[in-house]
Amino acid sequence: MKKKSPVFERNYRYYLEMIGALDLPSRAKLLGAEADADGLIVSFFGRPHRISGDGVIGPDGLRPCYSTCIILFKYLLMCPDTVKARGPWTSFRDFKDAGPLLVYFAKAVEALITEGFEGDVNGLASAAKKMGGRMPDTLFSHDLSIQFDPLPRLSMLLLFNDRDEEFSSHCSVLFERQTEAYLDMESVAVLGHVLSEGLLMLK
C-alpha cells in the first residue's frame, strides 16, 4: 500500500473540517450536484464522487488521489451564491490570478499532451473518449477538438494540431470564463494536469 504523505494527509483533514461545517445539501443545485444525506455526489470527469465531512469517496469506494480531493473541496467551498452563466472559452493565461502558474500549466498540461501524443491523433482521440471527452458544441479548425466536463458547472476544451511539414505539433487547453468563480487558479492548473496525466495513462 502506498504511504500517504503527512503533509497531504494534514491538508486533507484541514479541508474536511471546513467541509463538515457546511450545509452541503443546500449547495446541490448551485453546484449541479446531487444531495445525499449530509453530503453531495459530484460528477468528476463523468464519474460520481461523494463528498461529506467524513471524506471523499470515489466510484470504486476508495479515496481518490490528493489532487482530485482538493479540486472537489475547492469546488464545494467556493460555491457562488448564484449559478454563473457559461462564459466564452478562455486560455489559462487570461485568468486574473494565473500569472505565477503559467510556466507550470504550460509544462504540466499543454506540453505534456503535445509531446505525449505527437504523431498520434487517433490515440489522443481514443484516450479523450475514455475520459468522457465529446465533440464540442462549436466547430474548430484543428486536427482534434474535444470538450470535457470535469465538473457539473465547468467545461474544458482541448485543441490539438499534429506536426506537419511547416509546423510542429501544438496543444491548447481552454476553460470557460466562469471557471474562476468556482475554483482558485491553483486548482484550475491542477485540473489541467489531471486531464493531461489521465490522457497519458490511457494512451
Secondary structure, DSSP 8 states (H G I E B T S, - for coil): -----HHHHHHHHHHHHHHHTS-GGGGHHHHT-EEETTEEEEEETTEEEEEETTEEE-TTSS---HHHHHHHHHHHHT--SS------EEEGGGSTT-GGGHHHHIIIIIIHHHHHHTT-HHHHHHHHHHTT-B--SS--SSSEEEEEEEETTEEEEEEEE---SS---EEEEEEEGGGGGTS-HHHHHHHHHHHHHHHHHT-
